[in-house]
Amino acid sequence: MSVATNLLPANTSNVETSTAGWSAGANTTLSHSTRFYQGAKSLGMTATAAGSVFATTVTRVPVVAGQEYQAYAYFANSVAAAGRTASVTVGWYSASSGGTAISTSTSAATTLANATTWNTPPPQITVVAPAGATYADLTVTVTGLTAGAVVSADVMTLGVPTTWTGNLFSYSLASVETDASGWTAATNISIDRVTPDCWEGWYSLRLTSVAAGSTRVHSTAGIPVTPGTEYVGQVMVKPTTTSDVQIAIRWYDSGGTYIGPSTVTWSAMPGGAWSRVTVIATPPAGGVTARLALMPVATAAGQTWLFDQMGFLPAPLLAGNLLGYGAQSMEVDVSAWSAASGCTISRSTAQVLRGGASMAVDTTGGSEAVVRMVGTVPVTPRQAYRATTYFYHGAAANPVVVDVQFTWYSAGGSTVSTGTFRWTTSAAAGWYTPLGSDMAPEGAATLRVGFRILSPGTTTYYLDEALVGPGGLGVLADVVTESYGTDISLQGLTTGGHTHYGLWRMGVDGGLTPVRGETGDIVAVPITGDLAVAADYEAPLGVPLRYLVRVYTGSSYLQTRSRSVTIPEPPPTDVVLKDPVQPVRQTVVSVQTLPDWSRPARQGVHQISGRATPIVITDVRTSRTGTLTVTTATHDDITRLWWLLESGRTIFVQWPSHWGETDMYVQVGDVTAGHITRLADQADRTWPLPLVEVDRPIGGLIGSASRTWADVEAEATDWLDVLTTYASWLAVYSGEGT
């Protein structure tokens, strides 16, 4: 069958249940025939008197004006007779019922054999629905019957014909089902149609060499093309004997002058078998139309080749793909990829996800097998990029681990950074999609992607439909020196269609700490858009740290990590004091004396009569307590420290990393700002701060350490809104509403 989806209802097409889907025409009586081409029944048509019989579908089916449709039906005599012809007719309508046809389209009449066998190829028509057509019906007709004679029809079909998706050729041109008028024999060749040897439908285009040497047949009419767009020419070919076959896209300028070809030679195409051959190219400068050329190489006169389903179409690139179609699909070769280590690669038709080929990766048994892009793609710094491929492995003893590798280069070609995204497939055979993403770092101009299989053994893997392009899950951390924190940008939260996301800080030991957000820790935030931002004012100073973002739904998740950043430390004699919930309240002070930490025991010592040793009942020790003495030197320093302390909230103390102290959350007891000198105009103060270590406080961030007037303007509709929201200018500054 040449129609992917028959628009006629099943019983109308195959008449297995009844003849209710058909209306008898003049001189015709319908019956439920026990003869069949498929199934067990067919539509019987009996002539009341000598002449023609016909039947029309009762229900019209929806169609689209301008769309190409194909209709056909199989016919057979009940008793052998000569001189009968069969045809199918499509009626085009503007409504689902009533009215008259806009027009009709009738196939060429096919003479039925003087036998009772089913006629094949069947009468068929391929036609474009006319303007205004929204519905269609189908009529089947047989002429030349005598009175009482019966003919049968089966597998009545009306629908969009099967062709390459996106094909710019009409089905009639691509399939030669109607005729071969769309093709021109140009060099050393003759053409005709043959049946039944075909790849699709009932006919194929046969090329016969006139003499040994090059040959050429090309599509007669030029197809308009768009500059910069990649195009694909692809056909199915069946040589009589093994031979080379060339396929080319011939380019023409606006005046119809031939510019030149883009040609691919397919060597040693197997004789007696159908194979797909492909050419991929972009129009040259000045190219505005194109024709597809079929150019088998003849070794003798009379050599033949069959061609079917000829196609010319814009390259079906995956959305957002920066790779060309050849690198994506491996339809022609694997020249866009290299075997970096532990394997060899080749084009293969053994396992194919889409199209006609994939990349076979034959591993050599080392610790890894790596396949990388030969070239690079351009990138924009601070943009997330994703890379994926469909990856096939056979049944394995253990899950297969695949790394997606990113290598970022500067404009001069030097390596800026690398990134790796790891996937683990199951051990079951099948196609998998290891999707990785990474953020383009500052200074990156190009990207090369690779796929690494860990412990691959000695076997064959397959890659198909590779993609590299903007998007995917990404996290980027920027150090904000003045606030001793980081700003964090998240991209691609909608990747994978998950419902929630979380953000964690990764320490040098790999430990994870949730980042505080506006409503609390960012661990289960509903995803409402692709982008989000966060700030981290509790990150350690002077040590490398990274951030991990995870999008998830239940146990299904996707995650990635940022590059390492290090927040600079204050001067080596200073500590940073912060309000972790309201980060605008923070200051840097000089340390006069460090605390002598005390951790009192919690225990009761009980002397027991008659024994020398007591019974001691204990509990965990208390947290650390001690007095940190700091100094300030200016009136501004005094104001900032009082502003930090006066809220009474928990304070976060960040020590220089080389002091050996761990950052801690504390409550500060009674505070006295002592004069270092008794001179009234001197601002130097000493501050003994009694500290008690406490747990990290709960709650979300209030405001931002980098709050600006732009934030106030974005929050408030007018000044009245500002005045009713904030109790003081300090509250405006801090972002803490009434």
Secondary structure by P-SEA (a helix, b strand, c coil): cccccccccccccccccccccccccccccccccccccccccbbbbbbcccccccccccbbbbbbccbbbbbbbbbbbcccccccccbbbbbbbcccccccccccccccbbbbccccccccccbbbbbccccccccbbbbbbbccccccbbbbbcccccccccccccccccccccccccccccccccccccccccccccccccbbbbbbbcccccccccccbbbbbbccbbbbbbbbbbbccbbbbbbbbbbbccccccccccccccccccccbbbbbbccccccccccbbbbbbbbbbcccccbbbbcccccccccccccccccccccccccccccccccccbbbbbbcccccccccbbbbbbccccbbbbbbcbbbbbbccbbbbbbccccccccccbbbbbbbbbbbcccccccbbbbbbbbbcccbbbbbbbbbbcccccccbbbbbbbbccccbbbbbbccccccccccbbbbbbbccccbbbbbbcccccccccbbbbbbbccccbbbbbbccccccccccccccccccccccccccbbbbbbbbbbcccccccccccbbbbbbccccbbbbbccccccccbbbbbcccccbbbbbbbbbbbbccccbbbbbbcccccbbbbbbbbbccaaaaaaaaaacccccbbbbbccccccccbbbbbbcccccccccccccccbbbbbcbbbbbcccbbbbcccccccaaaaaaacccaaaaaaccccaaaaaacccc
